[in-house]
Amino acid sequence: MSTEQKDTKDQKSPKKGSLTLFIILFIASLGLSAFLFFKYAKNAAQIQQQNKELTLAYEVLNLHADSLQNELEKAILELQDEINNNLAQEDLKEDLRVQLNAKKSELSSAYARIKSLINSGDKPEGGGIASISSNTNNSSNLLNAKGQIAELVKLNYKYIDRIEKLQNDYVIEKSKSDSTGYLANQLKNKNDSLKISNIILNEKLSKVNTIRISRLNVYPIKEKNGVQEIVNKAKKTERLKVSFLVQAGEASQEVEKELIIRIIAPNGSILTQYIDKLSDIDKLFSMIETITYDGSEKSMVYYYDQEAKYKPGIYQVEIYNDNMMISQNDFYLN
């Protein structure tokens, strides 16, 4: 081989290597471009899907600003109506009235605060990363507003229920107080009337040779371990203790005196264990006791028991001798 041919071959070899390198770099560039294109297309598809999902979530949760505004106004109006209905009660306890008026002011502040959140958020629109970031802030505000509306309704209705219970308890206690005052006045009138009756009765008794009784009292009691306890509630009463004083008088000899004791219930019926034996209501009695009267003063105690429960109200006790009422009194059970 000649020297000229060898030089020509050596010149062609570098040119062939450069071409190969160019082709390799070109193919690599095409591959990178294709990779970036598909990656961007995939990200764009994901962003578009996120927008669709976010829009769907807003529709499902009804997180449109105008819908939330309507929901807020409806909730505030309903709560204000509940408060106003309670304030309209003439016998509303004064401290509850103050609390309800303060709650109305709190509702106004809550309305302004939640409305500001609603106005700062809106339905998401558009696509892209920047749009997604903006929509995320908006959705956070709207979700926060919706949560605050639900919490506002829950807490305020719970508060109103508590106020109504306190008012109801107040009305019941006030009614009991008024009723107790009325009963006390009624008992006082009866007591005044009884004093007059006793004066008249004593005048009559002083003219005849008959037994006289004073200090008639009835004590509702319950017993535990042999110890008696005076009670004033009907549901706790187990038996009635009837006590009175047989006054001293003139007696030529010892005589047996029959005392008929009648206990009259609040409904006018006579407490008796003998109703199956007696049919005439005028002959019904609670107890019949016999005492030996010799003219000396005696303290007497008797007990009346019944299986039926006692009812609340005013009971009247009457004691008769020789078909004449010689003493009477009242007692009251809550």
C-alpha positions as CSV (number, residue, x, y, z in Angstrom):
1,M,0.0,0.0,0.0
2,S,1.3,3.4,-1.0
3,T,1.9,6.3,1.4
4,E,-0.9,8.5,-0.2
5,Q,-3.6,5.8,0.3
6,K,-2.7,5.5,3.9
7,D,-3.0,9.2,4.5
8,T,-6.5,9.3,2.9
9,K,-7.7,6.5,5.2
10,D,-6.5,8.3,8.3
11,Q,-8.4,11.5,7.4
12,K,-11.7,9.6,6.9
13,S,-11.6,7.9,10.4
14,P,-12.1,11.1,12.5
15,K,-14.9,12.3,10.4
16,K,-16.7,9.0,10.8
17,G,-16.3,9.2,14.6
18,S,-17.8,12.7,14.8
19,L,-20.8,11.7,12.8
20,T,-21.5,8.8,15.1
21,L,-21.2,11.0,18.2
22,F,-23.6,13.6,16.7
23,I,-26.2,10.9,15.9
24,I,-26.0,9.5,19.4
25,L,-26.4,13.0,21.0
26,F,-29.3,13.8,18.6
27,I,-31.1,10.5,19.6
28,A,-30.5,11.3,23.3
29,S,-31.9,14.8,22.9
30,L,-35.0,13.4,21.2
31,G,-35.5,10.9,24.0
32,L,-35.1,13.6,26.7
33,S,-37.6,15.8,24.9
34,A,-40.0,12.9,24.6
35,F,-39.6,12.1,28.4
36,L,-40.2,15.8,29.4
37,F,-43.2,16.0,27.1
38,F,-44.9,13.0,28.5
39,K,-44.1,14.0,32.1
40,Y,-45.6,17.4,31.5
41,A,-48.6,15.9,29.8
42,K,-49.0,13.6,32.8
43,N,-48.7,16.4,35.3
44,A,-51.2,18.5,33.3
45,A,-53.7,15.6,33.3
46,Q,-53.2,15.2,37.1
47,I,-53.8,18.9,37.7
48,Q,-56.9,18.8,35.5
49,Q,-58.2,15.8,37.4
50,Q,-57.5,17.5,40.8
51,N,-59.5,20.5,39.5
52,K,-62.4,18.3,38.6
53,E,-62.3,16.5,41.9
54,L,-62.1,19.7,43.8
55,T,-65.0,21.1,41.9
56,L,-67.0,17.9,42.6
57,A,-66.2,18.2,46.3
58,Y,-67.5,21.7,46.4
59,E,-70.7,20.7,44.8
60,V,-71.2,17.7,47.1
61,L,-70.5,19.8,50.2
62,N,-72.5,22.7,48.8
63,L,-69.5,25.0,49.5
64,H,-70.6,27.8,47.2
65,A,-70.3,31.2,48.8
66,D,-73.9,32.1,48.1
67,S,-75.2,28.8,49.5
68,L,-73.1,29.2,52.7
69,Q,-74.3,32.8,53.1
70,N,-78.0,31.6,52.9
71,E,-77.2,28.8,55.3
72,L,-75.6,31.3,57.7
73,E,-78.5,33.8,57.5
74,K,-81.1,31.0,58.0
75,A,-79.2,29.6,61.1
76,I,-78.9,33.1,62.7
77,L,-82.6,33.9,62.1
78,E,-83.7,30.7,63.6
79,L,-81.5,31.1,66.7
80,Q,-82.7,34.7,67.1
81,D,-86.3,33.6,66.9
82,E,-85.7,31.0,69.6
83,I,-84.1,33.6,71.8
84,N,-86.9,36.2,71.2
85,N,-89.5,33.6,72.1
86,N,-87.9,33.0,75.4
87,L,-87.4,36.7,76.0
88,A,-91.2,37.2,75.3
89,Q,-92.1,35.3,78.5
90,E,-93.5,37.7,81.1
91,D,-92.2,35.7,84.1
92,L,-88.7,35.1,82.6
93,K,-86.1,35.1,85.4
94,E,-84.2,38.4,85.3
95,D,-80.7,36.9,85.1
96,L,-81.8,34.6,82.3
97,R,-83.1,37.6,80.4
98,V,-79.7,39.3,80.8
99,Q,-77.9,36.2,79.5
100,L,-80.2,35.9,76.5
101,N,-79.7,39.5,75.5
102,A,-75.9,39.0,75.7
103,K,-76.3,35.9,73.5
104,K,-78.0,38.0,70.8
105,S,-75.0,40.3,70.7
106,E,-72.7,37.2,70.4
107,L,-74.7,36.0,67.5
108,S,-74.2,39.3,65.7
109,S,-70.4,39.0,66.2
110,A,-70.4,35.4,65.0
111,Y,-72.4,36.4,61.9
112,A,-69.9,39.1,60.9
113,R,-66.9,36.7,61.5
114,I,-68.3,33.8,59.4
115,K,-69.5,36.1,56.7
116,S,-66.0,37.5,56.3
117,L,-64.7,33.9,55.9
118,I,-67.4,33.2,53.2
119,N,-66.5,36.4,51.3
120,S,-62.8,35.4,51.2
121,G,-63.5,32.1,49.6
122,D,-65.3,31.1,46.3
123,K,-65.9,28.2,44.0
124,P,-62.5,27.1,42.4
125,E,-62.0,27.9,38.7
126,G,-59.3,27.3,36.0
127,G,-56.3,24.9,36.2
128,G,-52.6,24.9,36.7
129,I,-50.4,24.9,39.8
130,A,-51.0,28.5,40.6
131,S,-54.7,28.1,40.3
132,I,-54.7,25.0,42.5
133,S,-52.8,26.9,45.3
134,S,-55.4,29.8,45.2
135,N,-58.3,27.4,45.2
136,T,-56.8,25.5,48.2
137,N,-56.8,28.7,50.2
138,N,-60.4,29.5,49.1
139,S,-61.6,26.0,49.9
140,S,-60.0,26.2,53.4
141,N,-61.9,29.4,54.2
142,L,-65.2,28.0,52.9
143,L,-64.7,24.7,54.8
144,N,-63.8,26.6,57.9
145,A,-67.0,28.8,57.5
146,K,-69.2,25.7,57.1
147,G,-67.7,24.1,60.2
148,Q,-68.2,27.3,62.2
149,I,-71.9,27.5,61.1
150,A,-72.5,23.9,62.2
151,E,-70.7,24.5,65.6
152,L,-72.6,27.8,66.1
153,V,-76.0,26.1,65.6
154,K,-75.0,23.1,67.9
155,L,-73.7,25.2,70.7
156,N,-76.5,27.8,70.7
157,Y,-79.3,25.3,70.6
158,K,-77.6,23.5,73.5
159,Y,-77.4,26.8,75.3
160,I,-81.1,27.6,74.6
161,D,-82.2,24.2,75.9
162,R,-80.3,24.8,79.1
163,I,-81.9,28.3,79.5
164,E,-85.3,26.8,78.9
165,K,-84.7,24.1,81.5
166,L,-83.6,26.7,84.1
167,Q,-86.7,28.8,83.3
168,N,-88.9,25.7,83.7
169,D,-87.3,24.8,87.0
170,Y,-87.8,28.5,88.1
171,V,-91.5,28.4,87.2
172,I,-92.0,25.1,89.1
173,E,-90.3,26.4,92.2
174,K,-92.2,29.7,92.0
175,S,-95.5,27.8,91.6
176,K,-94.6,25.7,94.7
177,S,-93.8,28.8,96.6
178,D,-97.0,30.5,95.6
179,S,-98.9,27.3,96.5
180,T,-97.2,27.0,99.8
181,G,-98.0,30.6,100.6
182,Y,-101.6,30.1,99.7
183,L,-101.9,26.9,101.8
184,A,-100.2,28.7,104.7
185,N,-102.7,31.5,104.5
186,Q,-105.5,29.0,104.2
187,L,-104.2,27.1,107.2
188,K,-104.0,30.4,109.2
189,N,-107.6,31.2,108.3
190,K,-108.6,27.7,109.4
191,N,-106.6,28.1,112.6
192,D,-108.3,31.4,113.3
193,S,-111.6,29.8,112.6
194,L,-110.7,26.9,114.8
195,K,-109.8,29.1,117.7
196,I,-113.3,30.7,117.5
197,S,-114.9,27.3,117.2
198,N,-112.9,26.1,120.2
199,I,-114.1,29.0,122.3
200,I,-117.7,28.3,121.4
201,L,-117.1,24.6,122.0
202,N,-115.5,25.1,125.4
203,E,-118.4,27.2,126.5
204,K,-120.8,24.5,125.5
205,L,-118.7,21.8,127.1
206,S,-118.5,23.7,130.3
207,K,-122.3,23.5,130.7
208,V,-122.5,19.7,130.3
209,N,-120.9,16.8,132.1
210,T,-118.8,15.6,129.2
211,I,-115.2,15.0,128.4
212,R,-113.1,17.9,127.1
213,I,-110.0,17.6,124.8
214,S,-107.3,20.1,123.9
215,R,-103.9,20.2,122.2
216,L,-105.1,17.8,119.4
217,N,-102.2,17.2,117.0
218,V,-101.4,14.7,114.3
219,Y,-97.8,13.9,113.4
220,P,-97.0,12.1,110.1
221,I,-94.1,9.7,111.1
222,K,-91.9,7.0,109.8
223,E,-90.1,4.5,111.9
224,K,-86.6,3.0,111.5
225,N,-85.0,0.7,114.0
226,G,-87.7,1.6,116.6
227,V,-87.0,5.3,116.3
228,Q,-89.8,7.6,115.2
229,E,-89.1,10.5,112.8
230,I,-91.7,13.2,112.0
231,V,-91.9,13.8,108.3
232,N,-93.9,16.2,106.1
233,K,-93.9,14.4,102.8
234,A,-96.8,12.1,101.8
235,K,-94.6,9.5,100.1
236,K,-92.5,9.2,103.3
237,T,-95.4,8.9,105.7
238,E,-95.8,5.4,107.2
239,R,-98.3,6.1,109.9
240,L,-100.1,8.9,111.8
241,K,-99.6,9.7,115.4
242,V,-102.6,11.3,117.0
243,S,-102.0,12.9,120.4
244,F,-104.3,15.1,122.6
245,L,-104.8,16.1,126.2
246,V,-107.9,15.1,128.2
247,Q,-108.6,18.1,130.3
248,A,-109.3,17.8,134.0
249,G,-112.9,18.1,135.0
250,E,-115.4,17.2,137.6
251,A,-116.5,13.5,137.7
252,S,-118.4,11.8,140.4
253,Q,-117.0,8.4,139.4
254,E,-114.9,6.7,136.8
255,V,-116.8,6.3,133.5
256,E,-115.9,4.7,130.2
257,K,-115.8,7.3,127.4
258,E,-115.9,6.2,123.8
259,L,-114.0,8.5,121.4
260,I,-114.5,8.3,117.6
261,I,-111.6,9.6,115.6
262,R,-112.2,10.6,112.0
263,I,-109.3,11.5,109.6
264,I,-110.5,13.2,106.5
265,A,-108.3,13.1,103.3
266,P,-107.8,16.1,101.0
267,N,-110.5,14.8,98.6
268,G,-113.1,14.6,101.4
269,S,-113.0,10.9,101.9
270,I,-112.6,9.4,105.4
271,L,-109.5,7.3,106.0
272,T,-110.7,4.0,107.4
273,Q,-109.9,0.3,107.5
274,Y,-113.5,-0.7,108.1
275,I,-115.1,0.5,104.9
276,D,-116.1,-3.1,104.1
277,K,-118.2,-3.3,107.3
278,L,-119.8,0.2,107.1
279,S,-121.9,1.5,104.3
280,D,-123.3,4.8,105.7
281,I,-120.6,7.5,105.2
282,D,-121.8,9.3,108.3
283,K,-120.9,6.2,110.3
284,L,-117.4,5.8,108.8
285,F,-114.5,6.3,111.2
286,S,-110.8,5.9,111.3
287,M,-110.5,4.7,114.9
288,I,-112.7,4.0,118.0
289,E,-110.9,4.3,121.3
290,T,-112.2,3.9,124.9
291,I,-110.7,5.7,127.8
292,T,-111.5,5.7,131.5
293,Y,-112.4,9.2,132.6
294,D,-112.0,10.0,136.3
295,G,-111.8,13.8,136.0
296,S,-107.9,13.9,136.0
297,E,-105.8,15.3,133.2
298,K,-104.4,12.7,130.8
299,S,-102.2,12.7,127.8
300,M,-103.3,10.3,125.1
301,V,-101.5,8.9,122.0
302,Y,-102.9,6.7,119.3
303,Y,-101.6,5.5,116.0
304,Y,-103.4,5.1,112.7
305,D,-102.0,2.8,110.0
306,Q,-103.2,2.1,106.4
307,E,-101.8,0.1,103.5
308,A,-102.6,2.7,100.9
309,K,-100.2,5.5,100.2
310,Y,-101.0,9.0,101.6
311,K,-101.7,11.8,99.1
312,P,-100.4,15.4,99.4
313,G,-102.8,18.0,100.7
314,I,-104.6,19.2,103.8
315,Y,-106.0,16.6,106.1
316,Q,-108.7,17.3,108.8
317,V,-108.9,15.4,112.1
318,E,-112.1,15.3,114.2
319,I,-112.9,13.6,117.6
320,Y,-116.4,12.8,118.6
321,N,-118.0,11.8,121.9
322,D,-121.7,11.1,122.4
323,N,-122.4,12.1,118.8
324,M,-120.8,15.5,119.4
325,M,-117.5,16.8,117.9
326,I,-115.4,17.7,120.8
327,S,-112.1,18.6,119.0
328,Q,-110.7,19.1,115.5
329,N,-107.5,20.2,113.8
330,D,-105.6,20.1,110.4
331,F,-102.3,18.9,109.2
332,Y,-100.6,19.2,105.8
333,L,-98.6,16.8,103.7
334,N,-96.4,17.9,100.8
